[in-house]
């Protein structure tokens, strides 16, 4: 995946995770959450045997990872 495509997928994923988790972040934080969430989701998916193919699969895995990151940040900083 190209760098620009990764940023777009990260932004969409972070935005969706923010909506799901009712979190208020700006676009930069959303992109970071989506990108890091994608890495986390990919790692967790590989540990349980789930892989993502295509853009939609990448977005789904990234959203799951970003939701986990938001949940963890709420546990740590609350």
WOSUL-V136059 format. One record per residue. RES is the residue in one small letter. PSI is psi in degrees with one decimal (none if undefined). Layout:
BEGIN
res: {RES	RES}
psi: {PSI	PSI}
END
This chain:
BEGIN
res: {x	x	x	x	x	x	x	x	x	x	x	x	x	x	x	x	x	x	x	x	x	x	x	x	x	x	x	x	x	x	x	x	x	x	x	x	x	x	x	x	x	x	x	x	x	x	x	x	x	x	x	x	x	x	x	x	x	x	x	x	x	x	x	x	x	x	x	x	x	x	x	x	x	x	x	x	x	x}
psi: {135.8	164.8	-44.0	-43.3	-38.3	-39.0	-40.4	-47.1	-40.7	-41.9	-44.5	-44.1	-44.6	-39.0	-45.5	-42.6	-39.1	-39.8	-43.5	-43.9	3.9	52.2	146.4	101.8	160.3	177.1	-35.0	-45.8	-38.0	-44.1	-44.5	-45.1	-42.3	-42.3	-48.2	-37.8	-36.8	-42.0	-45.0	-45.8	-39.8	-40.7	-49.2	-38.3	-40.9	-30.7	-32.0	3.3	23.2	130.5	157.1	135.9	141.3	176.4	-42.8	-42.9	-40.1	-40.5	-43.2	-47.8	-41.6	-39.9	-43.1	-45.6	-40.9	-37.2	-40.0	-41.1	-42.1	-43.5	-44.9	-40.0	-33.8	-36.7	-40.8	-45.1	7.5	none}
END
